[in-house]
Amino acid sequence: VLLSFCGNLIKDKSFVPTRDDKGHLGDDCSGHAVLVVGTKLVERPSCVVFKGIDKQLGDRAVAIKIFIDRPNKNKEWIDAFEREVALLRNASHRALVPIIAGGVEGDWFYLVMELIDGMTLREYLKGLDAPLDTKVAIDIISKVALATKEIHEKNLR
């Protein structure tokens, strides 16, 4: 069964690209899956995130984020995205999800990220029966601010 996945074909839910030396995905025509796409985790207006398995990383669980905005062969836009991916791969903060790879595949922007198991902040907040404790809110905001500082120090916007 062939499924359409963001313009690329997936056979048995397997995406068939490999990484180049910049961490970009590309088809090696080997027929061996590099990313096995699993269930949809999140769908937002700007992106869809799937759980997946990265075969090149020893069957490591990953998150595959596909952006709704398409590059439409705009070299300037593609170059800017690829520069930001390279910078994000070097950003390190415990509040940032590590980026494994990213770029443009076909006509889609994508990121492959470490899969973080657990509840999202949105899910946590929706599950509260009472307003968020002020100390907890300050702790969360502080962590987000420090992660934002790390991104700005890497010249990301």
Secondary structure, 3 states (H helix, E strand, C coil): CEEEECCEEEECCEECEEECCCCCEEECCCCCCCEEEEEEEEECCCEEEEEEEEHHHCCEEEEEEEECCCCCCCHHHHHHHHHHHHHHHHCCCCCCCCEEEEEEECCEEEEEEECCCCCCHHHHHHCCCCCCCHHHHHHHHHHHHHHHHHHHHCCCC
